[in-house]
């Protein structure tokens, strides 16, 4: 009996030790949340972030298993479009991002990032052909993947034919808006 209790006690102690060790290891590997500080991007200390510095930090974080799904892009941060991000631009962009509503129906997630008709009307003639639709969707998916988003639901994405309800081989702004409204309605809880 004593041996059985002793073995059970040792087994419990070993399991507890393994749990503590595993928890410590996981906490060391857990990705940090929230925006990366300006100083982490400003690698050369010149008080500006250029595209090379920005991309290097993003690639490192992705390599570390931190995809930064909700992170602002370089163009989001470079508000004056001078190809440099100042500390003021960085702070202002993150302040406006923090002020955005979150949660279902609040414009967050993919709902808040739905494309406009103009993103698909590549030649700006007021209609979207199947070739434009395919090119624009491919570019959008590629961009989202590069930003670290998981592309769930692509199999359920509407086809060109689904959106072109009058079957005239072109999507009108009205057809596009109707599909977008139907999608938004479907996404609401």
C-alpha positions, 0 to 999 in steps of 0.5 A, spaced: 500 500 500 505 504 501 508 503 495 502 505 491 501 511 495 508 513 494 508 512 486 501 516 486 505 522 490 511 522 485 506 521 479 502 527 481 508 531 483 511 530 476 505 532 473 504 538 477 512 540 475 511 538 468 504 543 468 508 548 471 514 547 466 509 547 460 506 553 462 512 557 463 514 555 456 508 557 453 508 564 456 515 565 454 513 563 447 506 567 447 506 573 442 505 580 445 499 583 443 497 590 441 501 595 436 509 594 436 512 601 439 515 606 434 522 605 437 522 598 435 520 600 427 526 606 428 531 601 427 537 606 425 534 611 430 533 617 425 526 618 428 523 616 422 520 609 419 522 608 412 519 602 408 525 597 409 525 598 416 517 597 417 517 591 412 523 588 416 520 588 423 513 585 420 517 580 417 521 578 423 514 578 427 511 574 422 517 569 422 516 569 430 508 567 429 505 573 430 501 575 424 499 582 426 492 581 423 489 587 425 496 591 424 496 598 420 499 598 413 505 602 411 500 606 407 495 607 413 501 610 417 504 614 412 499 619 412 502 625 408 505 620 403 512 622 403 514 614 404 517 616 411 513 615 418 514 620 423 512 619 430 506 623 430 503 620 424 505 613 428 501 616 434 495 619 430 494 613 426 494 608 432 489 613 436 484 613 430 485 605 430 483 605 437 477 609 437 474 605 431 468 601 434 469 593 435 465 587 435 460 584 431 456 589 427 461 595 429 465 595 422 470 590 425 473 584 422 472 583 414 465 586 415 469 593 416 474 591 410 469 590 405 471 592 398 468 598 394 465 597 387 471 602 385 476 597 387 473 592 382 472 597 376 479 597 374 478 601 368 473 605 371 468 604 366 462 604 371 462 596 370 466 590 372 467 585 367 469 577 369 476 579 368 476 585 372 473 581 378 478 575 377 484 580 377 481 584 383 479 579 387 486 575 386 490 582 388 485 583 394 486 575 397 494 576 395 494 582 399 490 580 405 494 573 406 501 578 406 498 582 411 497 575 415 489 574 415 487 567 415 482 567 408 476 563 411 470 562 407 473 563 400 469 557 398 463 560 400 465 567 396 460 569 391 462 568 384 462 573 378 455 569 376 452 570 383 453 577 383 451 578 375 444 577 377 441 580 370 447 576 366 449 581 362 457 579 363 458 585 367 457 587 374 453 594 375 454 598 381 447 596 383 448 589 383 455 590 387 451 594 392 446 588 393 451 583 394 455 587 399 448 588 403 446 581 402 453 579 405 453 584 411 446 582 413 448 574 413 454 576 417 450 580 423 448 575 429 
